[in-house]
Amino acid sequence: MIFKCFRPFALVLYACTAINYVAAQVPSISIPPVAAASVSDPRSLNDWLLRMHQASSQRSYVGTFVVSAGGNMSSAKIWHVCEGKQQVERVETLTGAQRSIFRHNNQVITFMPEHKVARSEKRESLGLFPEMFQSADSRIADFYQFRREGIERVAGVDADIITLMPRDSLRFGYRVWSERQNGLVVKLQTLDTDGKVIEQAAFSELQLDAPVSMNQLIQMMGKVEGYRLEKPVLVKTTASAEGWALRAPVAGFTAMNCYKRPASSAGEGPLQWIFSDGLASVSIFVEPFDRQRHVRESSLSLGATQTLTRQLDAYWITLVGEVPAATLQLFASGLERKK
C-alpha cells in the first residue's frame, strides 16, 4: 500500500493480470542500471519476499521510524510483539496530531486525545511496513525485476539491499533494506520511473527481540474510559453486487477486497474497492455526488501517494494509490456503472 505501515502513518500525519496484457497494453520504460551485487546470491525474488514476510510475522521489536515524503517528515514509535499466530502492536505518533494506534491481529483502535475519541475497526491488511508482503506472491516477479545491491548498516543492524524495478510504467520501483539475520525490513525507498527517490521510510533506532508484553499492550488497547467509542461498520461486498465494474483490467492489479459503509441519514454509504499488484495498492472510493462538498475535480501527489477525484454521472469518485498518476487515470477511465 502494499508497503503499508509507514504510509498509513505518513497519511495520519499528512491516512494480477496476465503478462500478455502487459506486453500488449503497457508502454515499456528504460530501467536505470543497478549497482552490481557485492556478493553473489542464489535466492530468487520470491525467496527474498517470503523471508521478509516471515520476519514481519515472527519478530518482536521496538523502534522509532521516520517517513519522508513530498518534503514532509513525520515519525512514530512502534512496539511490536508476536506470539504464535497472535500479533499486537502499539504506535505513538511523535509529530503532528497526537495519535495512539493499537492493533491486535486485524482489530485496530485509534485514540485521538484532543477529541476524546477512540475509533475501533477491523482492517484486513494488505501488508503493513515492515509487514511488506502477505506472501511470496509469484505474480510479483512478472511485473518487477530485482537485483541485490550489497550490504549497509541501518539503525544499528546490518541489512541486505535489493532493488525491485518495474517492468512497465504502471508502478513505482523500490529499494529495500532487510536485516541480514532474519530479513525484517528496516528501510524502504520508493523510486520513480527514472529511479529517483520520491519517498523514504526507515527505522532511526531499533531493538530486535525486545521484551514487549503482549498482555500489557492488549490491556492498554482496552482502556477506552473517558473516550467516545466509535465503531465504523464496514460491510464486505463485491463491486459487481454494487453495480460497478472495470471495462478492462489494469495490468498486474487484482481486486483484493470491496467494502461498503451502511446507508445513513446523510444518504448512501461510500464504497471502497481495493486493488493490489502484490506490492502497490490502489483504492477506488465511490459515493453519491454532493454539490456542496464535491466542488472541483483534482489530482494531488504526496511522495509516492497519488490522489485523483472526478465526477462520474451521479457519483463522486476518489482514487488513491502508491502508483504513478497515469495508473490512477487508467482505473478512473475504466470504471463504469453497470446498473
Secondary structure, 3 states (H helix, E strand, C coil): CCCCCHHHHHHHHCCCCCHHHHHHHCCCCCCCCCCCCCCCCCCCHHHHHHHHHHHHHHCCEEEEEEEEECCEEEEEEEEEEEECCEEEEEEEECCCCCCEEEEECCEEEEEECCCCEEEEEECCCCCCCCCCCCCCCCCHHHHEEEEEEEEEEECCEEEEEEEEEECCCCCCEEEEEEECCCCCEEEEEEECCCCCEEEEEEEEEEEECCCCCHHHHHHHHCCCCCCEEECCCCEECCCCCCCEEECCCCCCCEEEEEEECCCECCECCCEEEEEECCCCEEEEEEEECCCCCCCCCEEEEECCEEEEEEEECCEEEEEEECCCHHHHHHHHHHEEECC
